[in-house]
Amino acid sequence: MQDVKSAYIHIPFCVKICTYCDFNKYFIQHQPVDDYLTSLITEMSWVGKRSLSTMFVGGGTPTALSEIQLERLLIAIQEQFDISGEYTFEANPDELTEAKVALLKKYGVNRLSLGVQTFDEALLKVLGRSHQRKDIYTAVTNARKYGILSISIDLMYQLPGQTMAQFEESLDEAISLNVDHISSYGLILEKQTQFYNLYQRGKLNEPDEDLGAEMYHHMIEKLAAHGLHQYEISNFAKVGHASAHNKVYWKNEPYFGFGAGASGYVGGVRYSNINPVQHYIEQISQNKKPIRIEEALTTQEKIEEEMFLGLRMNEGVSKEVFYEKYGIQLADYYHDELQQLERKQLIHETATHIALTDEGRVIGNYVFETFIK
């Protein structure tokens, strides 16, 4: 099997279902959580003991697990993988008790990603979040107390009824917490979400794209002024705190995906696991891979992904790496496309990379489509 150095683990359970979320998730009450963990541990064992550079445990919400369940998962990960680098757990602020932080620290977790979304109490209710503003401060305090090396928070903008002043307040509070990393995304009305259903019934307006663009530009400037520099379209970090695991995705490198609904990329094959928890458990119990979709990428598809994933990063796509992977110069393969985008000032070229300009980041999807032949 390919030398894979990263893994993602999916915990599809939540204490509360958020109005905007379209990830594979289920209300945890009455779910076969222990059976799920048994199946997940079995799936992980099938790749053999491995050394990894990055691990990301997401959801759903991993911290929705009880302390006993959480420790069981942490022990299984420790026994299966030697993680030498970044080890991230997603967490909801109200679920990140001191006892759970202590467990995460005990078993080597060195990075937390907190699902904050906003500090505004009214908007937290609109989003269906289970936490309150005070819980955010408590979670960060607990993480610092136990020496978690890197703390990231998610912030959303362009929310229903959200004003620039409200977003400004959330930015100010995030900065005051002195976190190491911020991921920030504008609201998208995804199908199979409560928000989308409200929109379909005429009870929710489409997000205001002009206001969203204003919020985005303001955020870039404000965070940079406080030492959180943009390194990817939606991500900002202090020096040394950019997410190594997420860079695996953007650099089109291989990774395992474990759990119901998880995706992976191994040996040039992209795959997605079965979504329903019970179906996932049944497949594992029959000693079958729980894969729902499996697709071997053509060289052309790999090249296209190399471009639209790599261009998300501020540094852009490496010319040297492109040549090493595909045996052709980037400037030759996409000669006309690169010239067209440079004329429109949407990309710029350095000695080593092709990258988006500031304007190109705003309309990134348009730029990415240019590279699909």
Backbone torsions as a table, in degrees:
resi	resn	phi	psi	omega
1	MET	NA	145.5	179.7
2	GLN	-51.1	147.1	179.1
3	ASP	-74.1	91.1	-176.1
4	VAL	-96.3	130.0	-173.8
5	LYS	-113.1	7.5	-178.5
6	SER	-140.8	154.0	178.5
7	ALA	-148.2	147.3	173.5
8	TYR	-119.0	135.6	177.7
9	ILE	-119.5	130.6	-176.9
10	HIS	-107.0	125.1	173.8
11	ILE	-110.7	103.5	-166.9
12	PRO	-88.3	29.6	-175.0
13	PHE	-115.6	143.1	178.7
14	CYS	-137.0	147.2	174.3
15	VAL	-74.2	-28.3	179.2
16	LYS	-146.8	142.5	-179.0
17	ILE	-94.0	121.3	-177.1
18	CYS	-77.1	152.7	-173.3
19	THR	-71.1	-19.9	-173.3
20	TYR	-107.0	-7.7	-166.2
21	CYS	-86.9	131.3	176.9
22	ASP	-117.8	14.9	176.3
23	PHE	-71.7	164.3	177.7
24	ASN	-73.3	105.6	-175.6
25	LYS	-149.5	156.6	-177.7
26	TYR	-143.5	144.3	174.6
27	PHE	-60.6	124.9	-166.9
28	ILE	-68.0	-26.3	-177.4
29	GLN	-61.4	132.2	178.5
30	HIS	69.7	11.2	175.6
31	GLN	-86.2	150.1	179.5
32	PRO	-80.3	66.6	-172.1
33	VAL	-62.4	-44.2	-178.2
34	ASP	-66.4	-39.4	176.1
35	ASP	-64.5	-37.4	178.2
36	TYR	-62.7	-44.8	179.9
37	LEU	-62.7	-38.9	176.7
38	THR	-59.1	-45.0	-179.8
39	SER	-67.2	-42.1	179.3
40	LEU	-61.0	-45.1	179.2
41	ILE	-62.9	-38.5	177.1
42	THR	-63.9	-46.5	179.8
43	GLU	-59.2	-42.6	178.9
44	MET	-61.8	-37.1	-176.6
45	SER	-65.5	-23.3	-176.2
46	TRP	-68.0	-18.2	178.6
47	VAL	-92.1	-2.6	179.7
48	GLY	78.7	168.1	178.8
49	LYS	-67.7	135.3	-173.6
50	ARG	-143.6	153.7	170.5
51	SER	-95.3	129.5	-178.9
52	LEU	-121.7	152.1	174.3
53	SER	-92.6	-32.9	179.3
54	THR	-140.7	147.7	174.6
55	MET	-137.7	135.7	177.5
56	PHE	-131.3	122.3	177.5
57	VAL	-109.7	113.4	-174.3
58	GLY	-131.1	-167.5	-176.3
59	GLY	-165.0	-155.8	27.8
60	GLY	42.7	-155.7	178.3
61	THR	-142.5	106.8	178.8
62	PRO	-56.3	-33.4	-178.3
63	THR	-77.0	0.9	171.6
64	ALA	-72.4	-17.9	177.0
65	LEU	-66.2	150.6	173.6
66	SER	-70.1	167.5	179.0
67	GLU	-60.1	-40.9	179.7
68	ILE	-64.0	-43.9	179.6
69	GLN	-67.3	-40.5	179.9
70	LEU	-62.5	-44.0	-179.7
71	GLU	-66.8	-36.8	176.7
72	ARG	-59.1	-44.6	178.7
73	LEU	-64.6	-45.1	-178.7
74	LEU	-61.8	-40.8	178.2
75	ILE	-63.7	-42.9	-179.5
76	ALA	-62.6	-42.3	178.4
77	ILE	-63.2	-44.0	-179.0
78	GLN	-62.4	-39.0	-179.0
79	GLU	-73.2	-28.0	-175.1
80	GLN	-90.3	-33.8	-171.5
81	PHE	-130.6	141.3	170.5
82	ASP	-100.6	104.8	-174.4
83	ILE	-98.6	112.2	-174.2
84	SER	-92.2	-16.6	-174.5
85	GLY	-123.1	-128.1	-173.8
86	GLU	-73.4	129.1	-178.1
87	TYR	-131.2	103.2	-171.0
88	THR	-109.1	139.4	168.9
89	PHE	-120.7	133.8	168.8
90	GLU	-78.9	148.7	-178.1
91	ALA	-152.1	147.5	168.4
92	ASN	-91.2	137.3	-174.9
93	PRO	-55.1	-40.3	-176.6
94	ASP	-75.6	-17.9	-179.8
95	GLU	-93.2	-12.6	-175.0
96	LEU	-84.8	71.9	179.4
97	THR	-69.1	164.1	178.8
98	GLU	-60.1	-38.7	-179.9
99	ALA	-63.5	-39.7	179.4
100	LYS	-70.3	-38.1	176.5
101	VAL	-61.6	-42.5	179.5
102	ALA	-60.2	-40.5	177.5
103	LEU	-63.9	-46.7	-179.4
104	LEU	-59.0	-44.7	179.2
105	LYS	-63.9	-42.3	-178.3
106	LYS	-57.2	-36.8	-175.3
107	TYR	-101.8	19.0	166.8
108	GLY	97.5	1.1	178.1
109	VAL	-65.6	129.6	-177.2
110	ASN	-122.2	4.6	179.8
111	ARG	-146.6	135.2	176.6
112	LEU	-118.5	139.5	175.1
113	SER	-117.2	108.2	-173.7
114	LEU	-94.8	128.2	178.7
115	GLY	-81.5	76.3	-176.6
116	VAL	-80.3	-55.4	179.1
117	GLN	72.8	-49.1	176.2
118	THR	-162.0	155.4	175.3
119	PHE	-96.3	-3.7	-176.7
120	ASP	-81.8	120.5	-174.8
121	GLU	-59.5	-41.9	-178.2
122	ALA	-65.5	-42.1	-179.7
123	LEU	-70.4	-31.7	175.3
124	LEU	-59.3	-39.0	178.3
125	LYS	-68.1	-40.9	178.4
126	VAL	-59.7	-38.6	-178.5
127	LEU	-78.2	-10.4	-178.7
128	GLY	74.9	24.7	179.9
129	ARG	-74.8	149.4	-178.5
130	SER	-88.4	-14.3	-175.7
131	HIS	-99.1	165.4	173.2
132	GLN	-113.5	169.9	-177.3
133	ARG	-55.4	-43.6	-177.1
134	LYS	-62.4	-29.1	-179.5
135	ASP	-65.3	-30.8	179.7
136	ILE	-63.5	-46.6	-179.2
137	TYR	-64.1	-40.7	179.2
138	THR	-63.6	-43.2	-179.2
139	ALA	-62.5	-45.0	179.9
140	VAL	-65.8	-40.6	177.8
141	THR	-60.5	-44.7	178.8
142	ASN	-63.3	-41.5	-179.9
143	ALA	-63.2	-43.2	179.0
144	ARG	-66.6	-39.4	-178.5
145	LYS	-57.7	-38.8	-177.3
146	TYR	-94.9	9.6	171.1
147	GLY	75.6	29.4	172.5
148	ILE	-65.3	124.9	-168.5
149	LEU	-71.9	-30.1	-175.1
150	SER	-140.7	129.5	-179.8
151	ILE	-121.8	125.3	177.7
152	SER	-116.6	147.1	172.6
153	ILE	-127.7	148.3	173.0
154	ASP	-93.5	134.3	173.5
155	LEU	-126.8	136.7	176.3
156	MET	-108.4	153.2	174.2
157	TYR	-137.9	173.4	-177.9
158	GLN	65.4	35.9	-178.8
159	LEU	-83.0	160.3	-179.3
160	PRO	-57.1	117.8	177.4
161	GLY	77.9	0.4	-177.8
162	GLN	-71.8	131.1	177.6
163	THR	-96.2	165.4	175.5
164	MET	-60.9	-36.8	179.7
165	ALA	-63.1	-40.2	178.8
166	GLN	-65.3	-41.8	178.8
167	PHE	-66.6	-38.3	177.8
168	GLU	-59.8	-42.1	179.3
169	GLU	-63.5	-40.9	178.1
170	SER	-64.5	-41.2	176.5
171	LEU	-60.9	-44.1	-179.5
172	ASP	-61.7	-42.0	-179.2
173	GLU	-68.6	-39.6	177.4
174	ALA	-61.5	-43.8	178.8
175	ILE	-63.8	-39.2	-179.3
176	SER	-65.2	-27.0	178.1
177	LEU	-75.7	-12.3	177.8
178	ASN	58.4	41.9	177.0
179	VAL	-72.4	164.8	-173.0
180	ASP	-93.7	-17.7	-171.4
181	HIS	-155.8	141.9	175.3
182	ILE	-132.7	128.1	169.5
183	SER	-105.7	129.3	-175.4
184	SER	-136.5	129.3	-174.3
185	TYR	-131.9	139.9	171.5
186	GLY	-75.9	146.9	-179.0
187	LEU	-63.8	132.5	170.7
188	ILE	-120.7	132.1	179.9
189	LEU	-81.3	92.0	-178.1
190	GLU	-83.9	145.3	175.9
191	LYS	-62.6	158.7	-179.3
192	GLN	64.1	30.6	171.6
193	THR	-123.4	159.1	177.8
194	GLN	-63.0	-38.7	179.1
195	PHE	-60.0	-43.8	-178.5
196	TYR	-64.0	-40.1	177.9
197	ASN	-62.6	-39.8	177.2
198	LEU	-64.9	-39.6	178.3
199	TYR	-63.0	-43.3	180.0
200	GLN	-62.4	-31.2	179.8
201	ARG	-90.0	5.1	177.6
202	GLY	77.2	17.3	-178.0
203	LYS	-103.0	3.6	178.7
204	LEU	-146.6	131.2	179.6
205	ASN	-80.7	155.1	173.5
206	GLU	-62.8	148.1	176.5
207	PRO	-57.3	142.5	-179.8
208	ASP	-78.9	103.3	-174.3
209	GLU	-66.1	-36.2	179.4
210	ASP	-64.9	-45.1	177.8
211	LEU	-65.4	-38.6	178.0
212	GLY	-60.5	-42.3	178.7
213	ALA	-64.7	-38.5	177.8
214	GLU	-64.0	-43.8	178.4
215	MET	-62.0	-42.3	-177.7
216	TYR	-62.1	-49.2	-179.2
217	HIS	-63.9	-41.0	179.6
218	HIS	-63.5	-41.0	-180.0
219	MET	-61.3	-45.0	-179.8
220	ILE	-55.8	-47.2	-177.5
221	GLU	-67.5	-44.2	-175.0
222	LYS	-68.3	-44.9	-178.9
223	LEU	-65.9	-38.4	178.4
224	ALA	-61.6	-37.3	179.6
225	ALA	-66.3	-18.1	179.8
226	HIS	-113.7	24.0	171.1
227	GLY	84.6	7.9	176.8
228	LEU	-107.9	97.9	-172.1
229	HIS	-94.8	140.9	-180.0
230	GLN	-68.8	127.9	175.4
231	TYR	-121.4	-6.7	177.6
232	GLU	-152.5	162.4	-172.5
233	ILE	-48.6	-40.1	-174.9
234	SER	-117.5	12.0	-172.1
235	ASN	-131.0	141.0	-173.6
236	PHE	-136.2	138.9	-175.4
237	ALA	-150.5	152.3	166.7
238	LYS	-69.8	163.7	178.3
239	VAL	-57.9	129.5	178.2
240	GLY	86.1	2.2	-176.5
241	HIS	-119.9	11.3	172.8
242	ALA	-62.5	144.5	-175.3
243	SER	-72.7	112.5	178.5
244	ALA	-66.0	-35.6	-178.7
245	HIS	-67.9	-45.7	179.9
246	ASN	-63.5	-30.3	177.1
247	LYS	-65.1	-26.4	175.1
248	VAL	-59.7	-43.5	178.4
249	TYR	-64.5	-49.2	-173.9
250	TRP	-70.0	-25.3	177.5
251	LYS	-91.5	6.1	174.1
252	ASN	61.0	39.9	179.2
253	GLU	-97.9	160.5	-175.1
254	PRO	-74.1	153.3	175.6
255	TYR	-160.1	150.2	174.0
256	PHE	-83.5	149.4	170.2
257	GLY	-125.1	121.8	-178.1
258	PHE	-118.6	137.8	175.3
259	GLY	111.0	167.3	-179.0
260	ALA	-63.8	123.5	178.5
261	GLY	82.0	-2.2	-179.9
262	ALA	-71.7	151.0	176.3
263	SER	-116.1	150.6	177.0
264	GLY	-141.7	171.5	-179.7
265	TYR	-146.7	103.4	-174.7
266	VAL	-136.6	129.8	176.2
267	GLY	61.7	34.0	-179.7
268	GLY	76.6	8.9	-179.5
269	VAL	-114.6	125.1	173.6
270	ARG	-93.3	138.4	-179.7
271	TYR	-142.5	154.5	175.6
272	SER	-131.3	136.9	179.5
273	ASN	-81.9	161.7	175.2
274	ILE	-55.9	138.9	-179.2
275	ASN	-78.8	-55.2	-173.5
276	PRO	-60.8	131.7	-175.6
277	VAL	-58.2	-46.8	-177.1
278	GLN	-64.5	-39.1	178.6
279	HIS	-65.8	-39.2	177.0
280	TYR	-60.4	-47.9	-179.9
281	ILE	-60.2	-42.8	-178.9
282	GLU	-62.9	-42.0	179.4
283	GLN	-61.9	-46.8	-179.3
284	ILE	-62.7	-40.9	-178.2
285	SER	-63.4	-25.1	177.4
286	GLN	-92.7	10.5	179.0
287	ASN	61.5	34.4	178.5
288	LYS	-112.7	145.0	174.5
289	LYS	-62.2	135.5	-175.3
290	PRO	-86.5	36.9	-172.5
291	ILE	-85.0	131.3	178.2
292	ARG	-93.0	-45.4	-179.0
293	ILE	-133.1	137.9	177.7
294	GLU	-138.5	128.0	-176.3
295	GLU	-138.4	118.1	174.5
296	ALA	-81.3	118.9	-175.5
297	LEU	-78.0	141.0	171.6
298	THR	-75.8	165.9	177.2
299	THR	-59.1	-40.2	179.2
300	GLN	-62.0	-42.8	179.4
301	GLU	-65.2	-37.8	177.2
302	LYS	-63.6	-41.1	179.9
303	ILE	-65.1	-43.6	178.6
304	GLU	-60.4	-43.2	178.9
305	GLU	-66.1	-38.0	177.4
306	GLU	-54.7	-38.5	-177.6
307	MET	-77.5	-53.6	-172.7
308	PHE	-77.6	-16.6	171.3
309	LEU	-84.4	-47.7	-177.5
310	GLY	-63.2	-34.8	-179.1
311	LEU	-71.3	-10.9	174.3
312	ARG	-65.3	-29.8	-179.5
313	MET	-80.8	145.2	179.1
314	ASN	-60.1	-34.6	179.9
315	GLU	-70.8	-23.7	176.2
316	GLY	83.7	-157.0	-176.6
317	VAL	-96.6	128.7	179.9
318	SER	-76.0	126.3	177.3
319	LYS	-64.6	-40.0	-178.1
320	GLU	-65.3	-46.1	179.9
321	VAL	-65.0	-39.3	178.4
322	PHE	-58.2	-45.0	-179.5
323	TYR	-66.8	-40.8	179.8
324	GLU	-62.0	-37.7	-177.3
325	LYS	-78.7	-37.7	-168.1
326	TYR	-120.6	-5.4	173.8
327	GLY	70.5	22.5	178.3
328	ILE	-145.6	147.8	179.2
329	GLN	-71.7	134.6	179.1
330	LEU	-56.3	-41.7	-178.4
331	ALA	-65.1	-26.4	177.8
332	ASP	-82.5	-43.1	-175.5
333	TYR	-66.1	-39.1	-178.2
334	TYR	-117.6	39.9	-174.2
335	HIS	-54.3	-55.0	-176.0
336	ASP	-67.4	-41.7	-178.6
337	GLU	-63.3	-42.3	-179.5
338	LEU	-66.2	-41.4	178.5
339	GLN	-62.6	-43.0	179.9
340	GLN	-61.1	-46.0	-177.9
341	LEU	-70.9	-32.9	176.5
342	GLU	-67.6	-39.5	177.9
343	ARG	-60.8	-35.9	179.7
344	LYS	-84.2	1.1	178.9
345	GLN	59.5	37.2	178.6
346	LEU	-100.2	-17.6	173.7
347	ILE	-135.3	161.6	172.6
348	HIS	-139.5	155.8	-174.9
349	GLU	-116.2	133.9	171.3
350	THR	-110.1	-176.7	179.4
351	ALA	-63.9	-26.2	-173.0
352	THR	-118.1	-19.2	-170.9
353	HIS	-138.4	159.3	165.4
354	ILE	-111.1	126.7	-174.7
355	ALA	-138.7	159.8	175.7
356	LEU	-74.3	147.5	168.4
357	THR	-82.3	175.3	176.8
358	ASP	-57.8	-42.3	179.6
359	GLU	-67.3	-37.1	179.6
360	GLY	-63.2	-33.4	179.5
361	ARG	-66.1	-34.8	-178.2
362	VAL	-65.1	-37.1	-179.7
363	ILE	-117.3	46.1	-175.6
364	GLY	-55.1	-39.8	-177.1
365	ASN	-61.6	-36.6	177.2
366	TYR	-63.2	-44.3	-179.9
367	VAL	-63.7	-43.4	-177.6
368	PHE	-61.4	-39.4	-178.8
369	GLU	-62.2	-27.5	-179.3
370	THR	-61.2	-28.7	-175.4
371	PHE	-91.6	2.6	178.1
372	ILE	-94.4	114.6	-175.3
373	LYS	-93.1	NA	NA
